[in-house]
Amino acid sequence: MSERLRQIISGPDEDISLAEAALLIAGHRYPDLNVAAYLSRIEELAHMLRLRIDEDDSVTERIGALNQFMFGDLCFTPNTENYYDPRNSSLNEVLERRTGIPITLCVIYMELGRKIGLSLHGVSFPGHFLVKCALPEGELVLDPYSGGVALGLADLQKRLREVRGGEVSRAILAELLVPAS
């Protein structure tokens, strides 16, 4: 583990640069990886996205802009045909190919979202990594692997039943929707 990665993960969760950490991890597979260049690319994407956001846009309007930008304009997609392709786990490859698995798409989604003022947190939901967004009236659960779609209570219960079986109460869901550390 590199000293920089050790520094990043030893700090408070809210200060962790997920993109930098993920790129440093990818550097184990790609020893010549230029982490700074990929961080710069993410900054460029964030700048392009910020140009689409008005200062007074609501959280839901910002989410809509993020979804349109990432999945409509940039065409990030889930790799459903070759889910276990190791490139899906390397953030540099996901940025290049614009295809990935739930966790890598979520990292990009959260990094871009935070840069436009969204309070986003990863959620290690059973069977599928998700993103949670704080709203004035509660929380919104989003699935970047499915184009940033919002998931309601029934959707989450159905997904959990598919993985675990049995009945799924609100209390059980609440326990599973805590932010990942």
C-alpha positions, 0 to 999 in steps of 0.5 A: 500500500502506498504512503499516499493511500495510507494517508487518505484512508487513515483520515475521517471518512468525510475527508476521503477522496474516493477517486484518488483512493480508487486510482491509487488502488488501480495503480497496483494493476497499472504501475505507470498510472498517472493518478493526477491526470485522471483526477484532473479529468474528473475535475474537467468533467465536474467543471462541465457539469457545474456549467449546467447548474444554477446556483438556486437549483434544488437537490433534485434538479442537481441529481437530474443534471448529474444523471443526464450528464453522466448517463445521457451525455457521457454514456456511462453504462453498466457492464452487464455483458462482462460484469467480472471483467477486471477492468470494471474494478479499475477507476481509470479503465471505467473513466476510459471505457465509460462502463463499470460495476456498481461500486466504480460507477458509484465512485464517479457519481459521488465525486461528480455529485459532491462537486455540484453540492450534493451530499452523497454517501455510498451504501453497501446494500446487499448484492448491489452498491448504492448511493444515498443523498440527503434531502431536506425532507429525508433521504433519497436512494439512487442506483448509478448502475441503473442510470441514477434511478431513485429507489423507493421503499418497495424497490429496496424491499424487492431487491433485498428479498431477491438477495435474502428472501423473507419479509423486509421491514422498514427497520431492516432497510434502515439498518442496511442503508447506513453510509459505508465507511 
